Amino acid sequence: DEVAYSFVVTNTGNVTLTSVNIDDAVIGVTDLVVTPSTLAPGTVGTASYSYALPAADIAAGGVYNIATATGTDPNNNPTTDHFFSNETKLPD
């Protein structure tokens, strides 16, 4: 069994961010590239990931994950924000 995740990242700041990616330790995602990976203020990028459910998640009946989006500002500083997924319930 798999869960298909769709991540949506919006640059709510006032500078353009480059190299935007997503990390999510719960589902094992590291440096998942957002498309487009350069986001001007107010623009949106997306990424998708299919998560193969391990037996522990199936037994628990769902997955609750916390993803982190990171980009680089014009001064080469990382900018990070967290977003939370509602628990993904599995059918009985």
Stockholm file with secondary structure:
# STOCKHOLM 1.0

chainA/1-92         DEVAYSFVVTNTGNVTLTSVNIDDAVIGVTDLVVTPSTLAPGTVGTASYSYALPAADIAAGGVYNIATATGTDPNNNPTTDHFFSNETKLPD
#=GR chainA/1-92 SS CEEEEEEEEECCSSSCBEEEEEEETTTTEEEEECBSSCBCTTCEEEEEEEEECCHHHHHHTEECCEEEEEEECTTSCEEEEEEECCCEECCC
#=GC SS_cons        CEEEEEEEEECCSSSCBEEEEEEETTTTEEEEECBSSCBCTTCEEEEEEEEECCHHHHHHTEECCEEEEEEECTTSCEEEEEEECCCEECCC
//
